[in-house]
């Protein structure tokens, strides 16, 4: 089952990339994620691994995931190594007015689970979709607040300098 | 948890004193025939109990069944499991739970799902179950989930293998307690699990659940009935429960299971207890037992205080 959500963030791509690619920021914006721990050295980049959990219904599902695409500042994709089968992706593209279009995709399932898996995936889809939309909304707020803070700091520095 | 051995009745003045047979006082001829029949039935039942083979646990099978468990736990029981972070990330651990819900044991389903998704189906996780449960052909799949017959030997083997082991000391005695005693932890004085934890030097994680005893109206354990029918000697069954449950109405024995009512199941895993660190190098079993039961009862009381309505939670 594949679920996706899109948003537009009033910030340049690089600023959005710095947040989505930083494992210490994930818990700040990803809705439903209860755990996102670095399980590799180096902690970021192609091949980096994280132990993650995502609350859906009565269970926290997830497992070990690995970054399989790392094309800064445009594409970041991961796939599961253990646990629930999943593929996730952040797709960042420039938009008019210095904004960034962000798409988040998550494909999930359990191979071999048959009819019960098919039903469970569809029943979980609205919850997963809601988490993705909230995640992007929170990502937008996080990036835009950071932009505001940086602009305020720059203004303050300019006033102090003059 | 201990396997009961069938022992021969004591003979006095040509009569056989056997509490399982006719109140314990019957002519020797009839008694010996009855005893032979009971032994034969008991032996047949024992032969049907599969030998514990830890290798029967199948992580791929568990993984493929997780969506089914998830549907059951999330939609039917609206399961909520807290405190899984209190369970050590690796190594052997004894998970000690209070047991509810009759033979359908909804709390076990909800906890198995939560454990298997949180730690991954790869982490070895076994559950002890009554011999009779494992001897039922329809429940053979339970062995693939890591369910093994309840015996001290099987428990030790699982812990020696570095696995997490879930035990319900109250067993059949607790799981069939009347519904009006649903919020009481009742292990019936069974302390074997503490000796096991001490022998294996593993931490205990108390696992407290609520809601299971609302999945049917449990009326009586039927202990007298079980004794009268010699079930305790034949099958290690101390109870012959009587309940009102779907789809049977009056349900005696719960041997065929029942359709559990959709009660909300809430489970909380408490911080791990290192018995030697907390109770000294030679802990007093009774003291540990009292502490654990009190701790679990306090948690169960708190969970009960959160519930506004039966079934709905």
Interface residues (C-beta under 8 A of the other chain):
Chain A: X53 X56 X57 X58 X59 X60 X61 X62 X63 X64 X82 X83 X84 X110 X111 X112 X113 X114 X116 X117 X119 X120 X121 X123 X124
Chain B: X60 X63 X64 X65 X66 X67 X68 X70 X71 X73 X74 X75 X77 X78 X79 X80 X81 X84 X110 X113 X114 X117 X118 X120 X121 X122
